[in-house]
Amino acid sequence: MTLGSKDEPWILSTAPGTSQYTMYRDASTTPPSLVCQVGSTKLSYDARAIEDLHAWLTEQGDWVPLGAADEKKVPAEGSVEAWGRSESNPLGGWYGLRNGYRGRFGIYLPPLLEALGLAELTHDPRNNSMRAL
């Protein structure tokens, strides 16, 4: 088994450490996806998000707010969440793949990048940030 597979998912916690969830890479989908299971809710993101987000954070060169928001809410400008749905990102829009559940990019992707050693996060009760390593 491989860590990050459906049989051995990453076990992650949100930046404040208040919620635990799992995530795994599914190469059988088109495009390959990251499946995020939060309780009974399943979200999915384009797997390119890992490399693309790391590259964007590296370009920023400093701490970036997570700005997590649900799909129907407007994220804070300049945040990870805003970038994850921006027309100026490499996909030209949403990394979230499941309509109605495309948001929350800034909640669930940053802890994965931290677990992979690509970024570091603050772990405050609110208003967390991240930066590339």
ABEGO torsion letter per residue (X at the ends): XBBGBAABBBBBBBAAGABBBBBBBBAABOBBBBBBBBEABBBBBBAAAAAAAAAAAAAAGBBBBAGBBBAABBBBBGBAAAAAABAABAAGEBABABBGAABGAAAAAAAAAAAAGABBBBBBABGBBBBBX
